[in-house]
Amino acid sequence: MRALIQRVSAASVRVDGETIASIDSGMVVLLGIGDEDDTTDLDWLVGKVARLRIFDDEEGVMNWSLNPEHHQVIVVSQFTLHASTKKGNRPSYIRAARPEKAQPMYLEFVRALTHESGCTVQMGSFGANMQVDLVNNGPVTIWIDSKNRE
């Protein structure tokens, strides 16, 4: 399971011109689910995201994790995070989970992150063509891969 996390001061997701998710301060999580991912990956990644200390304390040091009083989250399913560009110039997505596996895991990730962080967690629209607008605060962008736990 892969996540690209961006600390934001504002973000929204639109589908067919309609805003389906919108937050102020918090994070956007672009979530890629791989064909080999299981609940162990999901549980580890939820814990990592919920406790990731990327928000500034009173002294401007990134010491705080998600706080339900100050932060919200948008999670967007993004199979392209599993793109392989090893051969040629057309990315291969063969390692991305098929929708019948990915969608339930995506929904479980959102549920578990809501529970773990206590924050409001909004979603993109699984499988839809989405426009994601965000203001990356910092900028702070973190890449996490449950198969490469660095």
N, C-alpha and C positions, 0 to 999 in steps of 0.2 A: 504494500500500500504506500502510495506516495502523496505527499502534501506539499504544496507551495503556499506558504503563509505570508501574507502581507499585512503589516500594521497600517491601519487606515484612519484618517480623520473623517472620511465619508465614503460611502459606497452604495451602489445600487445594481440591480439586475433587471433587464427588460427582455421581454419576449413579445414579438409582434407589436412593438411600440408601447406595450403596457408594462409598467413597473410592477414586478412581482416580489421584490425584496429591496429594502432600503434601510441603511443604518448610518449612525454618526460614528463616534469613536469606537474602535474595536479592531476586528481582524476579518480578512477575507481568506478563506481556506479553499484552494483549488485542490480537489481530491481525485486522485487516480487510483482505481482498484484493479489490481492485476489478477490474472487467471490463477495464480498460485496462492493468493491471499486467503487467510482464514480468520477466525475470531481472535486468534492470538495476535495477529498483526493489527486488527481493529482495536482491541483493548489497549495494546501498547501505544498506538498512535493517538488514540483519544486522550490517554493520560499525559502523553508528551505535549499535545496541543493545549490541553486545559491548564497545564502547569508551566508552560513556556513563559519565561520572564522577559518580555519584550516591551513592557510599558514603563514609562519613567516614574520614578518616585519624586518626592519634593525637591530633591537635589539634581534632577535631570539624569539620574542613573537608571538604566533598565533593570529594575529590581522587582517589578510587580508583574504578576500573571493576570489572566482575565479576572475581572471583578464585576459581578452582576449590577452593581450600582453605577458603574462607569463605562462598561463595554457591552457591545453586541457583536454577533458573528453572522457572517453569511458563508455557507458552505455550497460550493458549486462543483458538481461532478464533471470531471474532465479526463476522459480516456486518453487524450493526447499526451498526458504526462508519461505514458508508457510507450511513447514513440521510440522506435529504433531507427537510427540513421546510419547504421554500420555499412549497409550496401546501398550504393547509388544515392540518388537525391530525393526519392519519394519515401517518406517515413513509413515504416511498417508498424501496425498496431496489434500484431498477433499476440503480444504478451498482455494486452488489456483484457479484462474479464468481459465476457459476453453480458448483455443486458439482464438476462435472467438471473445471473449471479450478482452483477454489480449493483443493480437497483436496490435489492433488499439490504445489501451491505451498506450502501450509501444512506438509506433511511435509518439503519441501525447506528451508523456513525453519528448522524445528527441527533438521534435520541440519546445516545450515550454521552455525547459532548454537552448536550443541554443539561443532563443529570450531573455530570462530573463538574462542570464549570458553574452551574447555576445561572448562566447567562441566557438571554434570548438568542436563539439560533434560528436564523431564517435560511431558506433554501433557494437554489436556482431551480430550474425545471429539468428534470432528468431527461436526457436525450434531445432536448430542444436546442434550436439555434438561439443563443443568448448573447446579449450585449452587456458586458460587465464594465461599469464605470467605477473608478475608484481614485481616491487621492491617497497615494502611498505616503504615510507619515514617517519621515526620517531621511531618506527612505529606509525602511526595514523590511527585508524579504528573506525568509528562511526556507530552505529546502530540507525535507525530512523523508527518509525512505525506511520503511519498517524492515526491509531485507538488508539494509546497510546501516545499522544502528550506531552512527557516529555522534 
